[in-house]
Amino acid sequence: MDKIKGFAIAATPNMDFFQFHKEHIQALELETAVLPALGGLFVSYKQDFVKLDVALKLIHKSDFTHLINEEDGVRDRMRTGLWHYIQAAKVHKSEEIADAGRRLDIVVGNTYGNVNKLSNVQQSAAVTNLVQDLRSDKYKNDIALVRGKEWVDYLEESNNLVIELTQARENEKLSKPDVRMADARKAIDVTYRAITDRVNALVVVEGADKYAGYIKRLNNLIDKYTSAMNMRAGKRKAAKEKA
């Protein structure tokens, strides 16, 4: 008797899990004779799939993260460049410039220290305060003497961009619906089981002819993803034994 095979779907990675359900929906849409027998289950299944799609997108890193990391690297280089520029000023042949360099080294090197080691938010705040101090009446003449204004401008520019990108990422998070992957997987798995259980029960009552095409498509799909799971498991085992 034709019957839908069992499938350890809960063990599949998120992307395979998503792709399996996507292909299963396509299979159901091709086998239109099956749909009337499912009643509202197919509608529920597609709704659960939309939630799964949203959840999968949410766990992927935002594009803003990549941009933030890139600009954070620029900011680090600008701070490091400023520090080296001040070190050079400290050994300038002009005692006036050397004195200015030593005073600036106190605020940049000692008061604030290596801000590059701080977290993103902490570094943003520290650099903002550092730039304000360097432009204050206390240090602006020293910055002018060592001709460091351009470095301060570059540092401020990159810091402001990191702050803007970080805020944009937070806004993006707030605009996305709150859908957890674990909940989405559980919901669609329940609906999938309900569909396969109903079809298997109908085969017993009505015979397999009406459902044979769908069962064949789904079993082929199950074989495909089971084979992929077994292949990955085999590679993991071989790598573990080799280690």
N, C-alpha and C positions, 0 to 999 in steps of 0.2 A: 504493500500500500504506500502511495506517495505521502511524504510527510516532511515538514520543515525541520531541518537539522537544528540541533542545539548549538549554541554559540556563546563562548565565554566573553561576551562583549564588554563586560565591566573591566576586563584586563587590558583592553586596547588603549593606546596613548590617545590623548585628546584629538589630535589631527586625524588619526585613523578612525576614531569613534565618530567624528563629525562627517568624514567622507563616506563612511559606511552608511550612515543614515541618509545622506544626500543621494547616494546611488540607490538605496532602498526606496526612497520616495519616487525616484525616476522609474524604477521597476513597477511600482504600483500604478503609476500614471499610464504606463504602457499596457498593463493588464487591466483594462477598464471593466472586465466582467467581474473582477473581484471587489471593486469599490462599493457597489450597492450592499454587499454583504457586511461591509465594515461599519455601515451607519456613520455615526459621528466620530468614530475612532480616527478616521483618516484626517479629518479637519483638526482634531486635537493633536495628532501626530505632527502635522505641518506647523501648527502653532508652537509646539514644543521645540521643533527644529529651528524656528526663528529665534527663540530664546537661547538655544544652544549656540547659534551663530553669533549672537550678541556677546554671550559669555566668552566665547573663544577670542573674539576681537579685544575684549577687555583685558585678557591676561597677556596679550602681546604688548610689548613696550611701546609707549607713545613715540612718535617721530620727534617730539620735542626733546626727549631724553638724549638722543644722539646729538642734536644741535646744542643742547646745554653742555654736554661733555666736551664737544669741540671748542666752544667758546670759553669754557672753563680752562682749557689748556692754553688758550690765547691769554687769558687773564693771568694765569700762573707765570707765563713767559714775560708779560709786561711788568709784573711785580719783581721778578727775578732780574730783569733788565734794569729796572730802576735802582735796585739794590747795588748791582755791579757798577752802575754809573756813579752812584754815591761813593763807592769804594775807590773808584778812580779819582774822584774829586778830592778825597782825603790826602792824596799824595801829590796834588798839583803843586807846581813850583810857586804859585801865588799863595801866600799864607792866608790871605783873606778867603780865597776859594776853598783852601784846605780846611779852614775853620768852619766854613759853611757846611762842607761835606761831613765833618765830624758831628756837627749839631744835627744834621739830617739823619745820620746813621743812628743816633740815639733814638729818634722817634720811629724810623723805619725798621731798624734792626733789633732794637731792644724793647721799645714800648709795645710795638705791634708784633714783632718777631716774624717767623715764617708763617704767614697767614695761609700759604698754599696747603698746609697740612690740615686746615680746618674743614668742617663739613661745608657743603655748598651754601647753606643759609648763613652759617656763622662767618664764612669767608666774605660773603656779600656785605654783611653788616660791617665787618672789620675794615674792608677796603673802602666802603663809603665813608667811614669815620676817618680813615687814614688820609684820603683825598681831601676831606674837609680841613684836617689839621695842616696838611701841606700847603693849603691855600689860605690859611689863616694869617693874621698879621704877624704872628710869631715866627712863621717859617717861609712866607712868600718871598721875602728878600733873599733868603738862602737858596731857594729854588731858582730864583732869577740869576743869582751869582754862578751857580753850577750849570746853568742853562738846562734845567731838568723839567721845564714846563711841558715839553712835548711828551715825555715819559708819563707824567701825571695825567695828561689829557688822554693818552692811549689807555692807561690803566682804568680811568673813570669810564671811558667808552665801552671797554670790554666788560667791566663790572655791571654797568647799566644794562647791557644786552643780556647777560646771564640772568639778572633779576627779572627782566621782561619775559624771557623765555620760560623761566621757572613759574612765573605767574600764569603764563599762557597754558602751561601744562596743568596747573591746578584748575584753571577754568575748564579745560577740556575734561578733566576727571569729573567735575561737578555736573557737566552737561550730559554725561553718559548714564544710562539707566543702571540701577543696582541689581545686577544679575550675577550670581555666583555659579562658577562652572560645575561644582559638585552637585548643586541643586538642579541645574539644567540637565546634567547627565542622568540623574536619578529620575527626573520627570519623564524624559523621552524614553528611557529604558522601560519604565512601567507601561507606557503606551505601546511601545514596540512588542513587549511580551503579550499584551492584551490582543494585539493584531494577530500575532503568530498562533496564539492559543485558540483564537476564534477560527482561524482558517483550518488548523489541524482538527478541530472539533467538527467543522462543517464537512471536511473530507470524510469523516467517519459516518456522518448522517446522510450526506448527499452523494458521496462518491468523489473521486479525484478529478474527473474530466474537466469540470469547470475551473478548477484551480491549478491544474497541472503546469500551465505555462508560468504562472506566478511562482509556484513552488520551485520550479527548475531555475528560474532567474535568481531567486533568493538563495537557494542552496549553492549555486555557483558563486554568488557574492560571498556567502559565508566561507566557502572553501578558499576563496582568494584571500580574505583577511586572516583566516586561520593559518594559512600557509605563510603569510607575512609575519604573523606573530611567532610561529615556530622557528622561522628563519632567524629572527632577531634573538630569540631565546638561545638558539644554537650558537650564534656568534658570541653572545655574552658568556656562555658556558666555556667556549673554546678560549676566549680571552682570559677568563678566570683561571682556567687550568694552565694556560701559558704563563700567567703571572706567578 
